[in-house]
């Protein structure tokens, strides 16, 4: 289930990655600021996080794993499609 939820989550994960990279290495001519990005990114990340949480709460109650183990594994499962996309795109750019 979490891997399937990770497929549409590729977009907000990539946007967070892009925001982090450009925040550190911003170009001098890029002086618009990050307000617009945060206004657009905030609701998207919040919606994705809420849907992921809402889908996992019933499963977390029924599992025999400890709570921290379940949530860590579900987060890892959700990030697998993004990791595969990042790995595949970095290999092609060499």
Biopython code that builds the backbone (N, CA, C, O; Angstrom):
import numpy as np
from Bio.PDB.StructureBuilder import StructureBuilder

atoms = [
    (1, "UNK", "N", (0.822, -1.181, 0.000)),
    (1, "UNK", "CA", (0.000, 0.000, 0.000)),
    (1, "UNK", "C", (0.875, 1.258, 0.000)),
    (1, "UNK", "O", (0.596, 2.201, -0.740)),
    (2, "UNK", "N", (1.926, 1.280, 0.820)),
    (2, "UNK", "CA", (2.755, 2.473, 0.913)),
    (2, "UNK", "C", (3.554, 2.728, -0.357)),
    (2, "UNK", "O", (3.807, 3.880, -0.710)),
    (3, "UNK", "N", (3.954, 1.663, -1.044)),
    (3, "UNK", "CA", (4.655, 1.855, -2.311)),
    (3, "UNK", "C", (3.706, 2.475, -3.334)),
    (3, "UNK", "O", (4.113, 3.333, -4.117)),
    (4, "UNK", "N", (2.440, 2.045, -3.331)),
    (4, "UNK", "CA", (1.455, 2.644, -4.238)),
    (4, "UNK", "C", (1.185, 4.099, -3.879)),
    (4, "UNK", "O", (1.004, 4.931, -4.768)),
    (5, "UNK", "N", (1.156, 4.415, -2.589)),
    (5, "UNK", "CA", (1.002, 5.814, -2.182)),
    (5, "UNK", "C", (2.245, 6.635, -2.535)),
    (5, "UNK", "O", (2.159, 7.851, -2.705)),
    (6, "UNK", "N", (3.382, 5.980, -2.643)),
    (6, "UNK", "CA", (4.617, 6.672, -2.974)),
    (6, "UNK", "C", (4.705, 7.102, -4.423)),
    (6, "UNK", "O", (5.485, 7.994, -4.759)),
    (7, "UNK", "N", (3.917, 6.483, -5.285)),
    (7, "UNK", "CA", (3.971, 6.853, -6.709)),
    (7, "UNK", "C", (3.497, 8.290, -6.923)),
    (7, "UNK", "O", (4.225, 9.059, -7.551)),
    (8, "UNK", "N", (2.315, 8.702, -6.435)),
    (8, "UNK", "CA", (1.965, 10.116, -6.588)),
    (8, "UNK", "C", (2.773, 11.028, -5.658)),
    (8, "UNK", "O", (2.865, 12.233, -5.893)),
    (9, "UNK", "N", (3.359, 10.446, -4.598)),
    (9, "UNK", "CA", (4.163, 11.260, -3.678)),
    (9, "UNK", "C", (5.511, 11.625, -4.267)),
    (9, "UNK", "O", (6.267, 12.376, -3.651)),
    (10, "UNK", "N", (5.829, 11.109, -5.446)),
    (10, "UNK", "CA", (7.085, 11.473, -6.106)),
    (10, "UNK", "C", (7.128, 12.979, -6.354)),
    (10, "UNK", "O", (8.183, 13.601, -6.226)),
    (11, "UNK", "N", (6.002, 13.555, -6.702)),
    (11, "UNK", "CA", (5.967, 14.989, -7.019)),
    (11, "UNK", "C", (6.314, 15.845, -5.800)),
    (11, "UNK", "O", (7.226, 16.665, -5.903)),
    (12, "UNK", "N", (5.640, 15.705, -4.649)),
    (12, "UNK", "CA", (6.029, 16.550, -3.516)),
    (12, "UNK", "C", (7.421, 16.225, -2.968)),
    (12, "UNK", "O", (8.115, 17.120, -2.485)),
    (13, "UNK", "N", (7.840, 14.951, -3.037)),
    (13, "UNK", "CA", (9.187, 14.610, -2.564)),
    (13, "UNK", "C", (10.226, 15.272, -3.455)),
    (13, "UNK", "O", (11.210, 15.822, -2.961)),
    (14, "UNK", "N", (10.014, 15.221, -4.768)),
    (14, "UNK", "CA", (10.947, 15.871, -5.677)),
    (14, "UNK", "C", (10.946, 17.384, -5.470)),
    (14, "UNK", "O", (11.999, 18.018, -5.530)),
    (15, "UNK", "N", (9.775, 17.963, -5.229)),
    (15, "UNK", "CA", (9.711, 19.409, -5.003)),
    (15, "UNK", "C", (10.442, 19.792, -3.719)),
    (15, "UNK", "O", (11.116, 20.821, -3.687)),
    (16, "UNK", "N", (10.326, 18.991, -2.664)),
    (16, "UNK", "CA", (11.073, 19.260, -1.432)),
    (16, "UNK", "C", (12.577, 19.138, -1.670)),
    (16, "UNK", "O", (13.357, 19.945, -1.163)),
    (17, "UNK", "N", (12.979, 18.135, -2.438)),
    (17, "UNK", "CA", (14.391, 17.965, -2.782)),
    (17, "UNK", "C", (14.887, 19.171, -3.582)),
    (17, "UNK", "O", (15.954, 19.711, -3.292)),
    (18, "UNK", "N", (14.124, 19.590, -4.576)),
    (18, "UNK", "CA", (14.505, 20.735, -5.395)),
    (18, "UNK", "C", (14.600, 22.003, -4.559)),
    (18, "UNK", "O", (15.522, 22.800, -4.735)),
    (19, "UNK", "N", (13.650, 22.189, -3.654)),
    (19, "UNK", "CA", (13.667, 23.354, -2.782)),
    (19, "UNK", "C", (14.910, 23.348, -1.899)),
    (19, "UNK", "O", (15.545, 24.386, -1.714)),
    (20, "UNK", "N", (15.256, 22.193, -1.355)),
    (20, "UNK", "CA", (16.438, 22.102, -0.494)),
    (20, "UNK", "C", (17.717, 22.383, -1.277)),
    (20, "UNK", "O", (18.611, 23.064, -0.776)),
    (21, "UNK", "N", (17.810, 21.867, -2.496)),
    (21, "UNK", "CA", (19.020, 22.074, -3.295)),
    (21, "UNK", "C", (19.131, 23.521, -3.750)),
    (21, "UNK", "O", (20.214, 24.103, -3.685)),
    (22, "UNK", "N", (18.044, 24.108, -4.204)),
    (22, "UNK", "CA", (18.122, 25.483, -4.682)),
    (22, "UNK", "C", (18.248, 26.480, -3.540)),
    (22, "UNK", "O", (18.766, 27.579, -3.738)),
    (23, "UNK", "N", (17.788, 26.121, -2.363)),
    (23, "UNK", "CA", (17.928, 27.016, -1.224)),
    (23, "UNK", "C", (19.407, 27.159, -0.859)),
    (23, "UNK", "O", (19.861, 28.240, -0.484)),
    (24, "UNK", "N", (20.147, 26.065, -0.974)),
    (24, "UNK", "CA", (21.571, 26.088, -0.629)),
    (24, "UNK", "C", (22.386, 26.717, -1.744)),
    (24, "UNK", "O", (23.292, 27.506, -1.475)),
    (25, "UNK", "N", (22.083, 26.385, -2.987)),
    (25, "UNK", "CA", (22.860, 26.865, -4.129)),
    (25, "UNK", "C", (22.003, 27.761, -5.018)),
    (25, "UNK", "O", (21.784, 27.440, -6.186)),
    (26, "UNK", "N", (21.523, 28.862, -4.492)),
    (26, "UNK", "CA", (20.664, 29.728, -5.301)),
    (26, "UNK", "C", (21.510, 30.643, -6.180)),
    (26, "UNK", "O", (22.579, 31.104, -5.782)),
    (27, "UNK", "N", (21.009, 30.888, -7.369)),
    (27, "UNK", "CA", (21.695, 31.762, -8.313)),
    (27, "UNK", "C", (21.430, 33.218, -7.942)),
    (27, "UNK", "O", (20.365, 33.533, -7.412)),
    (28, "UNK", "N", (22.390, 34.115, -8.216)),
    (28, "UNK", "CA", (22.197, 35.523, -7.852)),
    (28, "UNK", "C", (21.022, 36.182, -8.579)),
    (28, "UNK", "O", (20.393, 37.084, -8.026)),
    (29, "UNK", "N", (20.718, 35.754, -9.793)),
    (29, "UNK", "CA", (19.606, 36.358, -10.529)),
    (29, "UNK", "C", (18.261, 35.797, -10.101)),
    (29, "UNK", "O", (17.222, 36.281, -10.552)),
    (30, "UNK", "N", (18.258, 34.802, -9.252)),
    (30, "UNK", "CA", (17.012, 34.194, -8.781)),
    (30, "UNK", "C", (16.626, 34.837, -7.449)),
    (30, "UNK", "O", (16.846, 34.258, -6.385)),
    (31, "UNK", "N", (16.054, 36.026, -7.518)),
    (31, "UNK", "CA", (15.768, 36.784, -6.299)),
    (31, "UNK", "C", (14.268, 36.900, -6.018)),
    (31, "UNK", "O", (13.848, 37.802, -5.292)),
    (32, "UNK", "N", (13.472, 36.019, -6.570)),
    (32, "UNK", "CA", (12.033, 36.069, -6.331)),
    (32, "UNK", "C", (11.671, 35.568, -4.944)),
    (32, "UNK", "O", (10.585, 35.853, -4.441)),
    (33, "UNK", "N", (12.559, 34.838, -4.336)),
    (33, "UNK", "CA", (12.279, 34.289, -3.024)),
    (33, "UNK", "C", (11.544, 32.967, -3.120)),
    (33, "UNK", "O", (11.201, 32.501, -4.206)),
    (34, "UNK", "N", (11.314, 32.381, -1.971)),
    (34, "UNK", "CA", (10.682, 31.072, -1.942)),
    (34, "UNK", "C", (9.240, 31.143, -1.454)),
    (34, "UNK", "O", (8.640, 30.105, -1.173)),
    (35, "UNK", "N", (8.676, 32.328, -1.347)),
    (35, "UNK", "CA", (7.301, 32.466, -0.893)),
    (35, "UNK", "C", (6.307, 31.771, -1.804)),
    (35, "UNK", "O", (5.416, 31.062, -1.335)),
    (36, "UNK", "N", (6.456, 31.970, -3.099)),
    (36, "UNK", "CA", (5.544, 31.358, -4.062)),
    (36, "UNK", "C", (5.688, 29.842, -4.026)),
    (36, "UNK", "O", (4.697, 29.115, -4.085)),
    (37, "UNK", "N", (6.911, 29.378, -3.931)),
    (37, "UNK", "CA", (7.146, 27.941, -3.883)),
    (37, "UNK", "C", (6.512, 27.347, -2.632)),
    (37, "UNK", "O", (5.874, 26.296, -2.699)),
    (38, "UNK", "N", (6.679, 28.001, -1.507)),
    (38, "UNK", "CA", (6.119, 27.488, -0.266)),
    (38, "UNK", "C", (4.595, 27.542, -0.257)),
    (38, "UNK", "O", (3.951, 26.663, 0.315)),
    (39, "UNK", "N", (4.015, 28.558, -0.882)),
    (39, "UNK", "CA", (2.552, 28.640, -0.952)),
    (39, "UNK", "C", (1.993, 27.501, -1.800)),
    (39, "UNK", "O", (0.944, 26.942, -1.478)),
    (40, "UNK", "N", (2.685, 27.158, -2.874)),
    (40, "UNK", "CA", (2.229, 26.057, -3.719)),
    (40, "UNK", "C", (2.609, 24.700, -3.147)),
    (40, "UNK", "O", (1.853, 23.737, -3.275)),
    (41, "UNK", "N", (3.766, 24.620, -2.524)),
    (41, "UNK", "CA", (4.269, 23.347, -2.032)),
    (41, "UNK", "C", (3.626, 22.940, -0.712)),
    (41, "UNK", "O", (3.394, 21.753, -0.484)),
    (42, "UNK", "N", (3.341, 23.884, 0.144)),
    (42, "UNK", "CA", (2.798, 23.586, 1.460)),
    (42, "UNK", "C", (1.517, 22.760, 1.437)),
    (42, "UNK", "O", (1.468, 21.704, 2.067)),
    (43, "UNK", "N", (0.482, 23.205, 0.734)),
    (43, "UNK", "CA", (-0.756, 22.409, 0.692)),
    (43, "UNK", "C", (-0.577, 21.047, 0.026)),
    (43, "UNK", "O", (-1.215, 20.075, 0.430)),
    (44, "UNK", "N", (0.283, 20.967, -0.987)),
    (44, "UNK", "CA", (0.518, 19.691, -1.656)),
    (44, "UNK", "C", (1.191, 18.690, -0.719)),
    (44, "UNK", "O", (0.788, 17.528, -0.663)),
    (45, "UNK", "N", (2.204, 19.127, 0.011)),
    (45, "UNK", "CA", (2.889, 18.251, 0.962)),
    (45, "UNK", "C", (1.952, 17.892, 2.113)),
    (45, "UNK", "O", (1.942, 16.749, 2.570)),
    (46, "UNK", "N", (1.169, 18.856, 2.581)),
    (46, "UNK", "CA", (0.228, 18.589, 3.676)),
    (46, "UNK", "C", (-0.835, 17.578, 3.245)),
    (46, "UNK", "O", (-1.168, 16.672, 4.009)),
    (47, "UNK", "N", (-1.364, 17.721, 2.048)),
    (47, "UNK", "CA", (-2.380, 16.777, 1.557)),
    (47, "UNK", "C", (-1.796, 15.381, 1.381)),
    (47, "UNK", "O", (-2.427, 14.389, 1.744)),
    (48, "UNK", "N", (-0.611, 15.309, 0.833)),
    (48, "UNK", "CA", (0.038, 14.011, 0.649)),
    (48, "UNK", "C", (0.328, 13.365, 2.002)),
    (48, "UNK", "O", (0.105, 12.167, 2.180)),
    (49, "UNK", "N", (0.817, 14.146, 2.943)),
    (49, "UNK", "CA", (1.095, 13.618, 4.279)),
    (49, "UNK", "C", (-0.157, 13.162, 4.997)),
    (49, "UNK", "O", (-0.149, 12.133, 5.672)),
    (50, "UNK", "N", (-1.239, 13.925, 4.857)),
    (50, "UNK", "CA", (-2.493, 13.544, 5.500)),
    (50, "UNK", "C", (-3.049, 12.260, 4.909)),
    (50, "UNK", "O", (-3.495, 11.384, 5.651)),
    (51, "UNK", "N", (-3.031, 12.131, 3.590)),
    (51, "UNK", "CA", (-3.530, 10.906, 2.958)),
    (51, "UNK", "C", (-2.692, 9.696, 3.364)),
    (51, "UNK", "O", (-3.234, 8.618, 3.608)),
    (52, "UNK", "N", (-1.373, 9.871, 3.436)),
    (52, "UNK", "CA", (-0.495, 8.780, 3.847)),
    (52, "UNK", "C", (-0.788, 8.380, 5.291)),
    (52, "UNK", "O", (-0.881, 7.193, 5.603)),
    (53, "UNK", "N", (-0.932, 9.364, 6.163)),
    (53, "UNK", "CA", (-1.232, 9.094, 7.567)),
    (53, "UNK", "C", (-2.597, 8.418, 7.715)),
    (53, "UNK", "O", (-2.730, 7.438, 8.447)),
    (54, "UNK", "N", (-3.603, 8.937, 7.026)),
    (54, "UNK", "CA", (-4.958, 8.387, 7.140)),
    (54, "UNK", "C", (-5.027, 6.955, 6.617)),
    (54, "UNK", "O", (-5.783, 6.143, 7.151)),
    (55, "UNK", "N", (-4.264, 6.638, 5.600)),
    (55, "UNK", "CA", (-4.268, 5.275, 5.077)),
    (55, "UNK", "C", (-3.522, 4.313, 5.994)),
    (55, "UNK", "O", (-3.817, 3.118, 6.005)),
    (56, "UNK", "N", (-2.565, 4.815, 6.758)),
    (56, "UNK", "CA", (-1.746, 3.935, 7.590)),
    (56, "UNK", "C", (-2.249, 3.766, 9.016)),
    (56, "UNK", "O", (-1.844, 2.814, 9.684)),
    (57, "UNK", "N", (-3.099, 4.630, 9.503)),
    (57, "UNK", "CA", (-3.576, 4.510, 10.885)),
    (57, "UNK", "C", (-4.306, 3.184, 11.124)),
    (57, "UNK", "O", (-4.013, 2.520, 12.119)),
    (58, "UNK", "N", (-5.236, 2.767, 10.265)),
    (58, "UNK", "CA", (-5.893, 1.470, 10.517)),
    (58, "UNK", "C", (-4.913, 0.295, 10.460)),
    (58, "UNK", "O", (-5.034, -0.653, 11.235)),
    (59, "UNK", "N", (-3.957, 0.357, 9.556)),
    (59, "UNK", "CA", (-2.968, -0.724, 9.457)),
    (59, "UNK", "C", (-2.034, -0.730, 10.659)),
    (59, "UNK", "O", (-1.628, -1.797, 11.121)),
    (60, "UNK", "N", (-1.691, 0.441, 11.167)),
    (60, "UNK", "CA", (-0.791, 0.523, 12.318)),
    (60, "UNK", "C", (-1.438, -0.066, 13.567)),
    (60, "UNK", "O", (-0.744, -0.601, 14.430)),
    (61, "UNK", "N", (-2.749, 0.027, 13.668)),
    (61, "UNK", "CA", (-3.448, -0.522, 14.825)),
    (61, "UNK", "C", (-3.489, -2.047, 14.788)),
    (61, "UNK", "O", (-3.503, -2.693, 15.836)),
    (62, "UNK", "N", (-3.509, -2.626, 13.580)),
    (62, "UNK", "CA", (-3.642, -4.083, 13.451)),
    (62, "UNK", "C", (-2.313, -4.817, 13.390)),
    (62, "UNK", "O", (-2.290, -6.041, 13.521)),
    (63, "UNK", "N", (-1.219, -4.118, 13.199)),
    (63, "UNK", "CA", (0.061, -4.786, 13.023)),
    (63, "UNK", "C", (0.633, -5.265, 14.350)),
    (63, "UNK", "O", (0.267, -4.769, 15.415)),
    (64, "UNK", "N", (1.525, -6.225, 14.268)),
    (64, "UNK", "CA", (2.180, -6.717, 15.467)),
    (64, "UNK", "C", (3.537, -6.064, 15.676)),
    (64, "UNK", "O", (4.227, -6.365, 16.649)),
    (65, "UNK", "N", (3.924, -5.175, 14.774)),
    (65, "UNK", "CA", (5.168, -4.428, 14.932)),
    (65, "UNK", "C", (4.994, -3.344, 15.978)),
    (65, "UNK", "O", (3.879, -2.920, 16.279)),
    (66, "UNK", "N", (6.109, -2.907, 16.522)),
    (66, "UNK", "CA", (6.052, -1.739, 17.392)),
    (66, "UNK", "C", (5.686, -0.529, 16.551)),
    (66, "UNK", "O", (5.908, -0.517, 15.340)),
    (67, "UNK", "N", (5.139, 0.464, 17.179)),
    (67, "UNK", "CA", (4.661, 1.644, 16.462)),
    (67, "UNK", "C", (5.777, 2.309, 15.656)),
    (67, "UNK", "O", (5.587, 2.642, 14.486)),
    (68, "UNK", "N", (6.927, 2.501, 16.275)),
    (68, "UNK", "CA", (8.035, 3.160, 15.579)),
    (68, "UNK", "C", (8.525, 2.337, 14.392)),
    (68, "UNK", "O", (8.881, 2.895, 13.354)),
    (69, "UNK", "N", (8.546, 1.023, 14.539)),
    (69, "UNK", "CA", (8.961, 0.161, 13.433)),
    (69, "UNK", "C", (7.974, 0.241, 12.273)),
    (69, "UNK", "O", (8.375, 0.327, 11.112)),
    (70, "UNK", "N", (6.695, 0.213, 12.588)),
    (70, "UNK", "CA", (5.695, 0.271, 11.521)),
    (70, "UNK", "C", (5.786, 1.581, 10.753)),
    (70, "UNK", "O", (5.791, 1.578, 9.522)),
    (71, "UNK", "N", (5.856, 2.695, 11.462)),
    (71, "UNK", "CA", (5.878, 3.989, 10.788)),
    (71, "UNK", "C", (7.169, 4.191, 10.003)),
    (71, "UNK", "O", (7.153, 4.812, 8.941)),
    (72, "UNK", "N", (8.286, 3.673, 10.512)),
    (72, "UNK", "CA", (9.544, 3.773, 9.763)),
    (72, "UNK", "C", (9.483, 2.953, 8.485)),
    (72, "UNK", "O", (9.911, 3.415, 7.427)),
    (73, "UNK", "N", (8.951, 1.733, 8.577)),
    (73, "UNK", "CA", (8.832, 0.896, 7.380)),
    (73, "UNK", "C", (7.834, 1.465, 6.376)),
    (73, "UNK", "O", (8.053, 1.378, 5.168)),
    (74, "UNK", "N", (6.754, 2.038, 6.863)),
    (74, "UNK", "CA", (5.782, 2.613, 5.934)),
    (74, "UNK", "C", (6.348, 3.860, 5.255)),
    (74, "UNK", "O", (6.068, 4.102, 4.081)),
    (75, "UNK", "N", (7.130, 4.644, 5.971)),
    (75, "UNK", "CA", (7.782, 5.805, 5.348)),
    (75, "UNK", "C", (8.803, 5.354, 4.315)),
    (75, "UNK", "O", (8.896, 5.936, 3.234)),
    (76, "UNK", "N", (9.564, 4.325, 4.642)),
    (76, "UNK", "CA", (10.530, 3.789, 3.693)),
    (76, "UNK", "C", (9.827, 3.264, 2.440)),
    (76, "UNK", "O", (10.292, 3.495, 1.324)),
    (77, "UNK", "N", (8.722, 2.568, 2.620)),
    (77, "UNK", "CA", (7.961, 2.077, 1.477)),
    (77, "UNK", "C", (7.410, 3.203, 0.620)),
    (77, "UNK", "O", (7.364, 3.092, -0.606)),
    (78, "UNK", "N", (6.995, 4.281, 1.259)),
    (78, "UNK", "CA", (6.470, 5.418, 0.510)),
    (78, "UNK", "C", (7.578, 6.135, -0.271)),
    (78, "UNK", "O", (7.323, 6.702, -1.333)),
    (79, "UNK", "N", (8.791, 6.108, 0.252)),
    (79, "UNK", "CA", (9.895, 6.800, -0.415)),
    (79, "UNK", "C", (10.587, 5.955, -1.479)),
    (79, "UNK", "O", (11.421, 6.478, -2.217)),
    (80, "UNK", "N", (10.269, 4.668, -1.580)),
    (80, "UNK", "CA", (10.914, 3.800, -2.568)),
    (80, "UNK", "C", (10.732, 4.269, -4.018)),
    (80, "UNK", "O", (11.717, 4.290, -4.756)),
    (81, "UNK", "N", (9.529, 4.643, -4.466)),
    (81, "UNK", "CA", (9.413, 5.125, -5.850)),
    (81, "UNK", "C", (10.238, 6.388, -6.107)),
    (81, "UNK", "O", (10.809, 6.541, -7.187)),
    (82, "UNK", "N", (10.305, 7.275, -5.146)),
    (82, "UNK", "CA", (11.118, 8.490, -5.318)),
    (82, "UNK", "C", (12.595, 8.137, -5.385)),
    (82, "UNK", "O", (13.331, 8.690, -6.202)),
    (83, "UNK", "N", (13.032, 7.222, -4.533)),
    (83, "UNK", "CA", (14.439, 6.802, -4.549)),
    (83, "UNK", "C", (14.785, 6.137, -5.879)),
    (83, "UNK", "O", (15.862, 6.360, -6.432)),
    (84, "UNK", "N", (13.869, 5.324, -6.385)),
    (84, "UNK", "CA", (14.118, 4.686, -7.689)),
    (84, "UNK", "C", (14.192, 5.719, -8.798)),
    (84, "UNK", "O", (15.030, 5.607, -9.692)),
    (85, "UNK", "N", (13.338, 6.710, -8.754)),
    (85, "UNK", "CA", (13.368, 7.766, -9.777)),
    (85, "UNK", "C", (14.637, 8.594, -9.676)),
    (85, "UNK", "O", (15.257, 8.893, -10.697)),
    (86, "UNK", "N", (15.038, 8.972, -8.467)),
    (86, "UNK", "CA", (16.268, 9.763, -8.299)),
    (86, "UNK", "C", (17.490, 8.968, -8.738)),
    (86, "UNK", "O", (18.384, 9.513, -9.386)),
    (87, "UNK", "N", (17.536, 7.691, -8.393)),
    (87, "UNK", "CA", (18.669, 6.852, -8.770)),
    (87, "UNK", "C", (18.730, 6.674, -10.276)),
    (87, "UNK", "O", (19.805, 6.739, -10.872)),
    (88, "UNK", "N", (17.591, 6.452, -10.884)),
    (88, "UNK", "CA", (17.552, 6.264, -12.335)),
    (88, "UNK", "C", (17.914, 7.547, -13.069)),
    (88, "UNK", "O", (18.587, 7.493, -14.098)),
    (89, "UNK", "N", (17.489, 8.689, -12.570)),
    (89, "UNK", "CA", (17.786, 9.942, -13.276)),
    (89, "UNK", "C", (19.243, 10.346, -13.090)),
    (89, "UNK", "O", (19.816, 10.975, -13.979)),
    (90, "UNK", "N", (19.854, 10.007, -11.968)),
    (90, "UNK", "CA", (21.256, 10.379, -11.784)),
    (90, "UNK", "C", (22.181, 9.471, -12.582)),
    (90, "UNK", "O", (23.273, 9.898, -12.955)),
    (91, "UNK", "N", (21.780, 8.231, -12.855)),
    (91, "UNK", "CA", (22.598, 7.327, -13.649)),
    (91, "UNK", "C", (22.607, 7.773, -15.101)),
    (91, "UNK", "O", (23.637, 7.680, -15.769)),
    (92, "UNK", "N", (21.476, 8.255, -15.599)),
    (92, "UNK", "CA", (21.392, 8.681, -16.997)),
    (92, "UNK", "C", (22.129, 9.972, -17.302)),
    (92, "UNK", "O", (22.398, 10.262, -18.467)),
    (93, "UNK", "N", (22.462, 10.754, -16.286)),
    (93, "UNK", "CA", (23.109, 12.040, -16.533)),
    (93, "UNK", "C", (24.623, 11.935, -16.571)),
    (93, "UNK", "O", (25.295, 12.945, -16.782)),
    (94, "UNK", "N", (25.181, 10.755, -16.374)),
    (94, "UNK", "CA", (26.651, 10.611, -16.397)),
    (94, "UNK", "C", (27.194, 10.556, -17.765)),
    (94, "UNK", "O", (28.406, 10.437, -17.944)),
]
sb = StructureBuilder()
sb.init_structure("model")
sb.init_model(0)
sb.init_chain("A")
sb.init_seg("    ")
for serial, (resi, resn, name, xyz) in enumerate(atoms, 1):
    if name == "N":
        sb.init_residue(resn, " ", resi, " ")
    sb.init_atom(name, np.array(xyz, "f"), 0.0, 1.0, " ", f" {name:<3s}", serial, name[0])
structure = sb.get_structure()
